[in-house]
Every structure is written in C-alpha cells, then in structure tokens.
Amino acid sequence: MNHILDIKTSGKPLDQAQKALIMIHGRGGSAQDILSLSQHLNVEDYALLAPQAANGTWYPYSFIAPTEQNEPWLSSAIENIQETVQTVLDAGIKAENIYFFGFSQGACLTLEFLARNAQRYGGAAVIIGGLIGDKINRGNYKGDFAQTPIFIGTSDPDFHVPVERVYATANILREMNAEVTEKVYANFGHSINQEEIELANSIVFVN
C-alpha cells in the first residue's frame, strides 16, 4: 500500500511565507488534528503543511517491529515527507527555514526522515518518538545537521516508545551535529503536555 500525497495547509500561504512548518500526525490521527495544534506554537507567520496518511496510519506495525514488516508503507511514508519538503523548497523557502513537528507515529516518522536526510533545517519538535526499526541501522543515516535544534519530549514509561530508544535516537542525532534537547516525564502518558509546548517554542520556534 502506498500513500497518496495529500497535503492539508493552514497559516500563511506558501508563496507569501518566509518559513514553513511540516506537521506529521500520529496513528489514527489526521492532518487537520495536528494542524490544530499549531495555535499553541509560535508559528503565526509560517506556512503550515500536514500530509495525510492513507487510512490514518503511516505504517501498520510498531515502529520497533522489524522494518520489513512495515514495508512498503514505511518507504512510501518517508517519500511522502520528502515530497512535502520538496513542495516547500519549490516555493522558494530554503531548508534552513523548514521546521517539523511530529507526534507519536508521526514523531517516529519525522525523526527517521530527518536522520536519513540530515542538513541544516530550521528545527524540529517531536513528542514521543524514536528512530524506526527493531534495531537501529546506523548505516541508514547520513548528513550533518549543522546545529539544527531538535526537541524530543516523552513519557517514561510509554506503552509504544521505550525510553531507551529515545535516548539512543538523541545520541545518534548529536553524532550528526544536531543540538538535541530531550525531556522525559515520569508516568505522564501518551500525550502532549504544556511544558513540552513551551519548550518547543523556546528551543525550536524562536522567531
């Protein structure tokens, strides 16, 4: 199964914006859901883009299942993000002015895309996510983030995302020259809290 490129938009029109935020929804969520979160972020002057997953799911199994079990959905999902980024680049916005926000399955997908395509971006905020695969395949990840700020928030424990994978992900991103801030909340649950929003705004969405 492949994802058809279906980008929902909000905020400033792409051809009038200097910055763009790509928002990636979680399993069972929608592009419109994740776009509604933008009202809590310092992104008033950004173009907002959110691709929609087929049937609300980017890939069928856990992100720590063997990668081949999540194919061809996973490769299609990563290509979907790449095409969304290309849409922004084609509008004349440079990579260093492209930002990312992802939650849960969308956080995992965001991190996987970024690590496979590291360069200087505006920044990324991801809530409850890690690099994808039953084992991390370091050979998949290349490039230099050139100090791109990345915020990762999570709960310990989290039913879907082991905190060990969050730490391992943060360390790989640091090796790739990202400025990573991770924040672990004890027993918070699988959701987004107010402090995570505030940290995203102070670390990533700094106008």
HUMO-V616815 format. One line per field, one symbol per residue. ss: DSSP state (H for helix, E for strand, L for the rest). A space follows every 50 residues. Layout:
ss=???
This chain:
ss=LLLLLLEEEEELLHHHLLEEEEEELLLLLLHHHHHHHHHHLLLLLEEEEE ELLHHHLLLLLLLLLLHHHHLLHHHHHHHHHHHHHHHHHHLLLLHHHEEE EEELHHHHHHHHHHHHLELLLLEEEEELLLLLLLLLLHHHLLELLLLLEE EEEEEELLLLLLHHHHHHHHHHHHHLLLEEEEEEEELLLLLLLHHHHHHH HHHLLLL
